[in-house]
Amino acid sequence: GGAPLGREVAERFVAVFPNVQIVQGYGLTESSGSVASTVGPEESKAYGSVGKLASHLQAKIVDPSTGEALGPGQRGELWVRGPLVMKGYVGDDKATAETVDSEGWLKTGDLCYFNEDGFLYIVDRLKELIKYKGYQVPPAELEHILQSHPEIADAAVIGYPDEDAGQLPMAFIVRQPGSNLTGQQVMDYVAKHVAPYKKVRRVAFVNAIPKSPAGKILRRELVQQALSMGASKL
């Protein structure tokens, strides 16, 4: 819970448990429940996707900077509309106006895309994107790659403040028991899978990744932890 399950992890699971069906879904408190889900064995094979849009909703992918509606395969903010979308936040008209527009579209704050077959893919939270030299780097994308490494038990990625670049992608890694994985090996592994601007540029090893009871990574805690470590210890 709290983050999309990446294709790599899903495929590794299915290889071990071929008779277990993985079902993913996506929803918000503000949508009063499910926005999308994988229904049936065929849809569940769309690893990495949270499924198709629920029948009672409309959705569109919107460019966050221009408000333009985008087509299949293009990443933008997911907006949804339907009878189960909230009317607003009680006693907070400002927050309501920022989240639900005059036509009833709920701005989810999630960076997503639909493929040509209508399957929805969650990339990351817009506010958690790392800004590296003008590029946007989704932490969840790097976390999926890191979690596919056999010597990594868990991982989280944050933006580390940097005067020149703005933010540097930094990974917190929980090694598998007995592993002697090094920071350089972690960075090299990610570099093989991503464009140069998405490369992990700092690594710290920890005993556990701080998470909320719902399973969401507490990135603010990791940022504070990174700053308190100091560059000399990384």
N, C-alpha and C positions, 0 to 999 in steps of 0.2 A: 504493500500500500504506500501511497504518497509519491510514487514516481513510476514512469513507464517501465515495463519489463522489456529489455532489449532483445533483438533477434538472436544474438550470439548466445546469451544465457538460456533463452527458451530452447534453442536447438540442442544445446548441451544437455538440458534436462530431458528432452524427448529421447535423446540417444540412450540415456540410462533407463528411463521409464516410458517405453514406447506405447504403452496402453493407457497412459494417463493423459486426459485432454486438458490443455491449458486454456483457460478462459480469461480474457481481459475485458475491463470496462473502464469507463471514464464518466465522472460527474462532479458537480460542485454543490456546495450548500445552497448557493444562489439559484441553482437549476432544480432544486427540490428532488434530486435523484439522478438517475442515469441519463447521460447525454448520448453515449454510444456504448456498444458492447459486441463481443463476438458471440454469435448464436449458432450452435450446431458444430459438428466435427469439421466441416469444410472451412467455415470462417475461422475456427480456432487455429487453423494451419497458417493463417496470415500472421506469422510471428513478428512481433514488434508493433503490431497495430492494436488499437483499443476497439476495433470493430467498426460497424456501420452505424450511422446516425439513427437514433430512436425514432419511431414512426410519428410521434407527436411533436417533433421539433423541426425547425428550419435551421440551417447553418450557412455561414460563409467565412472565407478566409480573407482578412483585410490587411492591407499594408499599414502598419502602425503609424508611419510618418505621413502618408498621403490620404488614407481612408479609402483607397481604391480596392475594389473587390478583385481577388486573384484567382487564377485557374488551378486545375489539378497539378500537383507536383510543386507548386509554389508555396513557400513558407511565409506565414503571416499570423496575425492574431486571430484566434477563433472567436467568432460571434455567434450566439445562438438565440433563437426566439421561439416561443411557444407558450401554451397555457400553464405550464408548470414553472416557468421562469418567475422569480420573485417580482413583486411590485416595487420593492425598495428596502432600504435599511431604515428601521424605525428610528425616528427622531434625528436623522442625519441626511438632510436633503442634498447637501454638497456631495457626499459620498455616493448617493443614489444617482445624481446627475452625471457623475464621472463614470459610473459603471453601467447604467442602463440608459440608452438614448431615447429620443422622443418617439421613435417607432417601435420601441420595445425590445431592441437588440441588446442582449447581455454581452458585455465585453469581458471575456473570460480571463484575460491576462496571460494566456498560454500561447506559445509559439507552436503552430501546428501546420499540417498540410493534409489534403485528401489526395489519394492516388486516383488513377483513371477509373478504378472499379468502385470508388466510393468508400474505401477504407480510410479511417482517420488515424493519423500518426501524431503523437505528442512529442515535440522536440524538447521543450523546456519552458520554464516560466520566463516571461519577457524580462521581468525585473532581476532575474538571476543571470542573465547573459553577461559574459565577460567581455569587456571592451578592450581589445588589444590592437593598438595602432589603427583605430578606425574600423576594425573588423569586429564582428559579433561572434563569440565562441560559446556554444551551448555546453554548460558543464555536464549535463546528462549524457550527451553524445560521447564525451571523453570517459565518463564513468562506465558506460556500457563496454567500451573497448578495454578499459582496465580490468573490469570484472571478468572478462573473457580470458585473462591470463591465468594459467593453472597455478601459479604461485601467489596469487592475490586473493585473499578471502573477502575483502571489502575495500571500497574506495570512495572517495569524495573529492570533488574538484571545486576550487574557489578562484576568485580573482584577487591576486596579491597586488596591492598598490605599487605602482612604479612611475617615477617621474617622467621617463621618456616614452614608455609605451601606454601609459594609462593604467592598465592592469596586466599582470602576467598569469597565465593559467598555472595553478599550483595544485598538485595532487597530494592528498593524505591517503596513505596506504596501510592496510592491515595485512601483513604477510600471513601466508598459510604456515601452520606449525612446521618447524624445521627448515623453513626457507631462509636463504641468505641473499635474497634479491636486493640489488643495489638501486640507488636513485638513478644512476645513468642507464641501467638496464630498463627501468620503468620508462624513462624518457625516450629511449631508442625504440621500445615496443610501440608506444603511441605514435611516434614519428612515422613508422611504417604504414600506418593506417589513415593518416589525416593530411590535409594540406598544411604547408609550413606555418601559416599563421595560427593554426589550432594546436600546435605542439605544446606539450607540458614542459614548462621551463623551470619549475621548482618541485621538489619532492620532500615530503616528511613522512616518517614511519611512526604509526601510533598503534596503541593496543585495541582501540575501538573507535568507530565513527559515531559522534553524538547525534542522536535522532529523537524525534518527538514520539509520543506513544502511538501515533498513527504511522510511524515509519518514515517521516520526512526528515531529510538531513538538515541539521541545525547549522546552516552555513555561517551565520553570524558568529557562533561560538568558534568555528574553525578559523574565521578571519582574525578574531581576537587572539586565538592561540598562535596563529602564524606570526602576527605582529609581536607577540610577547617572546616568541622564540628568538627573534633577531636573525639577521642574515647570516651571521657567523655559524649558527647551529644548523642551517639547512643544507 
